[in-house]
Amino acid sequence: MATWFITGASRGFGLEIARQALERGDRVVATARNPKSVEDALPGYTEQLLALELDVTNESQAKAAVDAAVERFGTIDVVVNNAGRGLLGAVEEASDAAVRAVYDTNVFGVLNVTRAALPVLRAQRSGHIINMSSVGGFAGYAGWGIYCSTKFAVEGFSEALQLELAPLGVNVTIVEPGYFRTDFLDVTSLATEQQVIEDYAQTSGAMRDLVPGINHTQPGDPIKGAAAILQIADAPKPPVRVQLGSDCVSELDRKVAQLQEESASWREFSLSTDHDDVTAR
């Protein structure tokens, strides 16, 4: 029986992971800005479920939530950093306030929760941190530049964290979902910049126009996606990075091929910048 600590558990992936973990008999600390919404969505799990208020941008609240989880269940086995928000618009269109708000949740919020939970995981020499990234954490897209940059940041420190924690018995996995049929593209999760610059009409503007038409018709099934995350948590040797969805796998293949082609084309140029004594070896 594992104990899960899940952020953003009132809807989408967070809620579905919590539901499936509870259904198989695990214990779940489900955090959200409104914990009552979690309790309403997951009735009948009084002994297994602890719903807590948590704004991940509040560092002291993150620590208090971890303390409450340990007090109730004695341990934490899996941390799922799922809470997040989107921002749609060209990089130039994004205001400072909007950019900072996305970073506060997607980057600093993940760090707040991770730092709060790590003393518990290190002390028990076991555990698993699962950081929800995105296909946009591996490749950038017009209209999603700010959002992608937050996920690139999460992937960077998650890779380092995995190296730091592996000798201590703690795993780290980056999950990169493609487009899934959650409410991520709803206005409750996705902010759209009010400033519109006409020069970007064919790039970020086209993406802005596309999004309403694909909302709730995305290829990914969140029930299957959540089940996959439970499988990752159970794996004796979990991956450092994993893709979810055929669209994400296709994008991975495309970008890897692009990187290889570009690297090969510029290889001699790249090597030419070494000191002569290095080149001569």
C-alpha positions as a printed Julia matrix, in Angstrom:
281×3 Matrix{Float64}:
   0.0    0.0     0.0
   1.59   3.24   -1.19
   0.95   6.76    0.06
   0.56   9.35   -2.69
   0.93  13.12   -2.4
  -0.73  14.75   -5.42
  -0.96  18.43   -6.28
  -3.69  19.85   -8.48
  -5.91  16.92   -7.51
  -9.31  18.53   -8.02
  -9.49  17.78  -11.75
  -7.73  16.37  -14.8
  -4.78  14.05  -14.36
  -4.47  14.8   -10.65
  -8.02  13.73   -9.86
  -7.86  10.62  -12.03
  -4.53   9.48  -10.53
  -6.0    9.97   -7.05
  -9.13   8.02   -8.0
  -7.25   5.05   -9.41
  -4.79   4.96   -6.51
  -7.68   4.91   -4.03
  -9.53   2.24   -6.01
  -6.6   -0.14   -5.72
  -6.32   0.44   -1.96
  -3.55   3.04   -1.74
  -3.66   6.09    0.51
  -3.85   9.51   -1.09
  -3.07  13.0     0.08
  -4.94  15.02   -2.54
  -4.16  18.71   -2.5
  -5.95  21.56   -4.23
  -6.83  25.18   -3.72
 -10.31  23.95   -2.81
 -10.05  20.6    -0.98
 -13.84  20.32   -0.71
 -13.98  19.8    -4.46
 -11.67  16.81   -4.04
 -13.83  15.31   -1.3
 -16.95  15.79   -3.42
 -15.29  14.11   -6.41
 -13.95  11.18   -4.36
 -16.66  10.21   -1.85
 -16.47   7.11    0.31
 -12.72   7.06    1.01
 -12.71   8.51    4.52
  -9.86   6.36    5.84
  -7.67   6.42    2.72
  -8.07  10.02    1.6
  -6.71  13.22    3.08
  -7.79  16.29    1.11
  -5.74  19.38    1.92
  -5.75  22.99    0.83
  -2.58  23.85   -1.03
  -1.57  26.75   -3.2
   1.75  25.44   -4.5
   3.1   28.97   -4.83
   3.0   29.23   -1.02
   6.15  27.58    0.36
   5.0   27.45    3.99
   1.67  25.94    2.93
   3.53  23.22    1.0
   5.56  22.32    4.08
   2.43  22.29    6.25
   0.7   19.95    3.79
   3.64  17.53    3.84
   3.7   17.62    7.65
  -0.03  16.87    7.74
   0.42  13.98    5.3
   3.14  12.39    7.43
   1.14  12.94   10.62
  -1.87  11.17    9.09
  -0.2    8.32    7.17
   3.34   8.17    8.57
   5.08   8.39    5.23
   4.96   9.59    1.62
   5.93   7.18   -1.16
   5.0    8.99   -4.37
   4.89  12.74   -4.99
   3.06  13.81   -8.15
   3.71  17.44   -9.05
   0.68  17.89  -11.25
  -0.59  21.41  -10.52
   0.0   23.74  -13.42
  -1.33  26.49  -15.6
  -1.0   27.46  -19.25
  -0.46  30.68  -21.16
  -1.27  31.03  -24.84
   0.26  33.87  -26.84
   3.42  34.95  -28.59
   6.42  35.54  -26.35
   6.35  39.26  -27.16
   2.65  39.45  -26.36
   3.08  38.01  -22.86
   3.07  40.56  -20.04
   5.54  40.38  -17.2
   2.75  39.66  -14.72
   1.37  36.8   -16.83
   4.8   35.24  -17.3
   5.57  35.42  -13.59
   2.21  33.87  -12.7
   2.9   30.83  -14.9
   6.43  30.45  -13.52
   5.16  30.77   -9.95
   2.93  27.72  -10.41
   4.76  25.59  -12.97
   8.33  26.06  -11.75
   8.52  27.58   -8.28
   5.43  25.64   -7.17
   7.04  22.34   -8.17
  10.2   23.35   -6.32
   8.23  24.33   -3.2
   6.51  20.96   -2.98
   9.64  19.02   -3.88
  11.75  20.75   -1.24
   9.03  20.16    1.35
   8.78  16.43    0.57
  12.45  15.56    0.09
  13.44  15.43    3.79
  10.83  12.68    4.22
  11.97  10.7     1.18
  15.66  11.08    2.01
  15.15   9.96    5.6
  13.35   6.78    4.52
  15.79   6.2     1.62
  12.9    5.5    -0.72
  10.24   7.26   -2.73
   9.42   8.54   -6.16
   8.92  12.08   -7.46
   6.85  12.27  -10.63
   6.96  15.67  -12.3
   4.28  16.3   -14.87
   5.86  18.04  -17.84
   4.46  18.11  -21.37
   5.33  17.49  -24.98
   6.03  21.22  -24.67
   8.83  20.4   -22.24
  10.74  18.7   -25.06
   9.85  20.9   -28.04
   8.81  24.54  -28.33
   5.73  25.7   -30.25
   4.55  29.06  -31.54
   2.04  30.47  -29.1
   3.25  28.3   -26.25
   6.71  29.79  -25.71
   6.25  30.86  -22.09
   4.46  27.66  -21.09
   7.09  25.54  -22.86
   9.87  27.42  -21.11
   8.42  26.51  -17.71
   8.33  22.85  -18.64
  11.87  23.0   -20.05
  12.9   24.37  -16.63
  11.15  21.52  -14.81
  12.84  18.95  -17.03
  16.26  20.5   -16.44
  16.15  20.45  -12.67
  14.38  17.08  -12.66
  17.26  15.48  -14.57
  19.72  16.93  -12.06
  17.5   15.89   -9.16
  17.45  12.32  -10.42
  21.25  12.21  -10.35
  21.32  13.69   -6.85
  18.69  11.36   -5.42
  19.52   8.04   -7.11
  22.25   7.17   -4.56
  19.71   7.82   -1.8
  17.14   5.36   -3.15
  14.73   8.01   -4.46
  13.53   7.97   -8.1
  12.57  10.92  -10.3
  10.46  10.61  -13.45
   9.52  13.32  -15.95
   6.17  12.59  -17.62
   5.57  14.24  -20.99
   1.91  13.97  -22.01
   0.77  15.07  -25.43
  -2.71  16.53  -25.87
  -5.08  14.76  -23.48
  -8.82  15.21  -23.15
  -8.66  17.07  -19.84
  -9.76  20.63  -19.08
  -6.27  22.07  -19.63
  -7.45  24.09  -22.63
 -10.46  25.45  -20.72
 -10.35  29.07  -19.54
 -10.07  27.8   -15.95
  -6.59  26.44  -16.69
  -5.38  28.35  -19.74
  -4.79  32.09  -19.81
  -4.8   33.9   -23.14
  -2.98  37.2   -23.49
  -5.16  40.17  -24.35
  -2.43  41.87  -26.38
  -2.49  40.63  -29.96
   0.28  41.62  -32.39
  -0.82  41.22  -35.99
   2.66  40.24  -37.2
   2.23  36.91  -35.38
  -1.13  36.09  -37.03
   0.3   33.13  -38.97
   2.18  31.62  -36.02
   0.94  32.19  -32.48
  -2.25  33.71  -33.84
  -2.98  30.57  -35.82
  -2.41  28.51  -32.67
  -4.76  30.75  -30.72
  -7.45  30.17  -33.34
  -6.81  26.42  -33.4
  -7.11  25.71  -29.68
 -10.9   26.12  -29.21
 -11.56  23.62  -31.97
  -9.4   20.86  -30.47
 -10.53  21.27  -26.85
 -12.09  18.01  -25.61
 -11.28  16.25  -28.88
  -7.63  15.62  -27.99
  -6.29  12.12  -28.76
  -5.1   11.25  -25.24
  -7.36   9.4   -22.79
  -6.76  10.72  -19.24
  -8.0    7.48  -17.68
  -5.38   5.5   -19.59
  -2.81   8.21  -18.9
  -3.42   8.03  -15.16
  -3.2    4.24  -15.25
   0.15   4.56  -17.03
   1.43   6.84  -14.26
   0.46   4.24  -11.64
   2.44   1.69  -13.66
   5.45   4.0   -13.66
   5.2    4.4    -9.9
   5.15   0.6    -9.5
   8.09  -0.06  -11.83
  11.19  -1.46  -10.08
  13.36   0.68  -12.35
  11.23   3.6   -13.54
  12.24   5.77  -16.49
  13.75   9.21  -16.02
  11.6   10.48  -18.89
   8.53   8.97  -20.5
   6.1   10.12  -23.2
   2.33   9.62  -23.09
   0.28   9.65  -26.26
   0.89   8.97  -29.94
   1.19  12.69  -30.7
   3.94  13.08  -28.12
   5.85  10.06  -29.43
   5.64  11.45  -32.98
   6.97  14.8   -31.79
   9.82  13.11  -29.96
  10.82  11.27  -33.14
  10.57  14.46  -35.21
  12.69  16.56  -32.87
  15.34  13.88  -32.31
  15.73  13.55  -36.08
  15.91  17.34  -36.43
  18.57  17.58  -33.71
  20.63  14.83  -35.29
  20.44  16.41  -38.75
  21.36  19.87  -37.5
  24.16  18.55  -35.32
  25.64  16.62  -38.23
  25.44  19.66  -40.53
  27.27  21.88  -38.05
  29.55  19.26  -36.49
  32.84  20.58  -37.88
  31.87  24.1   -36.92
  31.11  23.0   -33.35
  34.39  21.1   -33.01
  36.39  24.03  -34.41
  36.04  26.08  -31.22
  38.31  23.89  -29.05
  41.84  25.03  -28.16
  44.42  23.78  -30.68
  46.07  21.52  -28.11
  42.72  19.79  -27.53
  42.04  19.39  -31.25
  45.48  17.87  -31.79
  44.96  15.07  -29.3
